[in-house]
């Protein structure tokens, strides 16, 4: 029996994302890492720095029962960092001083030679029952709390901090299966001519993802066809690719290269 994929929802928090000031690279980076680990990202949500919006987005995500929810942003010391309060409201917990978080912040302040003042101390407050995720790069620790069978992870929005914390503390918790992908680079065929092939292959193999990315190169159609699955073996994926290649060549398309993922 095929194991169900480990499902994740991502919630990116920050007004700067909604006004287009900052490009949401955190979402694409996290999605890629989760998929490579054999997990499946079911939804990505972007919301502002508002306690009610954060709580509402979390409650909706929890109702869909993913294995994990990852939030980014809103853990810092400024007035608009409200993720902690949004999580607490969503799961009905009090916000309290977390001794482990305070210890982490105190040690980081000492190491960096900065004062542990009330502003920095604010980052040690978390929903009751939370475990901390240590931040090896910055000051704000992350949060991990379980609620109704869902693991909620809160990470900082600063990409360098978020990536380090995810790689060191979160990635190992994603209990994914196999993940395999292949890219076919194709010339001399238009996407509209390729569409029936894609539809036929997906209908015959519902457990794969097949997506075409068209562009023009020197007035010649060029398509990157991306195929991936976390439910098929590497050999099965390559066998499907061979069938696709034969169909494309029959239509006059030319296979430029095949890129097989790890």
N, C-alpha and C positions, 0 to 999 in steps of 0.2 A: 504493500500500500504506500502510495506516494505521500511523503510528509508535507504538511502545509508549510508554506514559507513563513519566516519570521516577519511580522508586519510592523511597520513603523509609520508614524505621522510626524511631520516636522512643522513647528510653528515658529516663524521668525518674527521677532518683536522689535519695533522701532519706527518712529515717525519718519525718520530719515529714509527708510525704505519705501514708504508710501508716497513721498513727495519726489522720489527719483534722485535724491541727493547722493545716495549710496546704492551701488549695484548689489543685488542679493547673491553674492558668490557663495555665501555659507550654505544656501540650499542646494546648489548644484554640487558642491564639494561633498556635503554629507550624503546626498543621494547616491553619488557614485561610490563612495566608500561602503555604504549599506548594501547596495546591489552587488558589489564585488565580494562582499562577505556572505552572499547568498540570501540576504533579506529582501524585502519588498517594500518600497515606499508607496503608500496608498494615497497620501494627500500632503500637499504643502500649503500652508496658510500664512499670510502676512497680515499683521495687525499692528496698531499703534500702541503708544505707551499709556495705556488706559487700563486700570484695574478691572473694570467691568468687562471690557473687550477680551482681556487675557483670560479671565475666569470663564467667560462664555465660550471662547474658542476651545479651552481645555475641557469643559464639560461636554461639549459636542463631540470632541475627539474621543473622550473616555466612553461615551455612549456607543461608539462604533467598535469598541473593544480591540484596539490594536495591542500587540505585545508591548510596544514601547512608544512613548511620545517624547520627542526631543524639542526643547525650546532653545532659541538663541537670543541673546540680548536682554538688557534690563536688569543686570545683576550688579551694576556699579554703584558708586557712592553719590550720584547726583540726584536731583529732585525727580527726574523723569524715569528713574530706574525702579520699576514697580512690579517686576515679574514675581518676586517673592510673595507679595500681597495678592496677586492674581491667582497664584497656585493655591495659597492658603484658602482663599475664598471658594475656589472651585471644589476643593476636597473637604471643606469644613474643618480646617485645622487652625489653631492659633499660631501667630508668629512669635517666636521666642528666640532668645539668645542660644545659639548652638555652641557648646564649649569646644568641640573639635574644630569648628570653623574659626572661632576666636583664636585658638592655639595656632592654627595655620596662618592666620593673618598676622598675629604677633611675631611669629618666626620669620615670615616674609618681610615684614617691616624692619626687623632687626637686620636681616641679611642685606636689605637694600639701603639701610641707613636712614629710614624715614620714621617719623613719629606716628605712634598708634593713637590717633585722636578719635573724637566721636564720629567724624565723617567716615573714616576707615572702619571703625567699629561697627557701623551700620551694616556692613557686608557680612557680618557674622550672624545676623538674624535670619532665621529660616522657619518654614512651617514645622510644627512639632512632628517628631518622628522621622525627620529627614536625616539622611547620611550625606556626608560631604564628598565632593569630588575634588581632589587636590588640584591646584592650578600651578604647574611647574614654570609658567612663564610670567604671569601677572599676579595680582593681589586677590581678586574676587574668587572664592571657591565656588564650585558648582554644587548642584543639589540633586540628590536622588531620593525619591520617595515612591512607595508603592501604594496604589489605591484601586480597589475593586479588580485586582488581577492585572492592572496596567502599571508598568514601570515608567514613571515620569522623570525625565532627565532635563535639568536646566543648565545650560552652558553660557558663558559670556558671548557677546556679539563680536568682540575683537577676533578676527580670523586666526591670528597666530595662537592666541590662547585657546580658542575653541578647538582648533585642530589638534593641538598637543593633548588637551584633556580627552578628546574623543579617542585618539589613538592609544593613549595610555590606560584609560579607565572604562571606556564605553564599548569600544569595538569588540572586546572579548565577551561581552554580554549578548551580542547578536548571534543567536544560535541558528545560523543559516545553513543551507545545504550547498550543493554544487552550483556553480555559476560559470557559464560558457558563452562566449560571443565571437562572432565573425563579421568582418566587413568585406563586402564585395564592391570594388571600384569598377564602374561600368561606363563605357562610352558608346555613342552612336545609337542610343535608344532614349526616347522621351518617357517621362514619368507616366503619362497617360497610357502608353503602350505597355509599360511595366505593371500597371495597376491590376489587370486581370490575373497575372502570375502571382502577385502578392496575395490577392484575395483567395486564389485557389490553394496556395501553400498554407495560409493561416487557417483556412477552413479544414484542411486535412490534418493540421498540427496545431490545435488550439492552445497548446502549452508553450508556444514560442511567441516572441515579440519580433515583428518584422516591420521596419520603417525605412522609407526612402527619403533621401536628402538630395534634391536636385539642384544643379546650378549649370551655368553655361561656361565653357572654356573655349576661347577662340571661335565662338559661334557654333560650337559643337556641344550637344547635350552630354552632361557628365553627372552620374548619380552614384552616391555612396549608399549602398543598401546595408543596413545594420540589422543583424539577427542576434538575439540573445534569449537564453532560457535558464531558469534555475530549477527546471524539472526534467531536462533532457541531459543525457550524457554527452561528452565531447564527441564521441564517434557518431552518435545520432545527429548532432548538429552539423557535423561535416558531411554526413550523408545527405541531409536536406539541402545543404549548400550545393552539392554536386548536381542535384536534380534541378535546382534553380538556375545554375550556370548553363545547363543543357537547354533549358527553355529560353533563356535570354539569347543564347547564340543562334537558336533557330529563328529568332526574330531579327537577326542581324546585329545584335549588340555585341560589343567587344569587352571581354573581361581584362581590365588593365592589371589589377592585382587583387590578391586575397590576403586579408590581415586577420590572423587567428589570435584571439586573446589568450592570456595565460589561463 
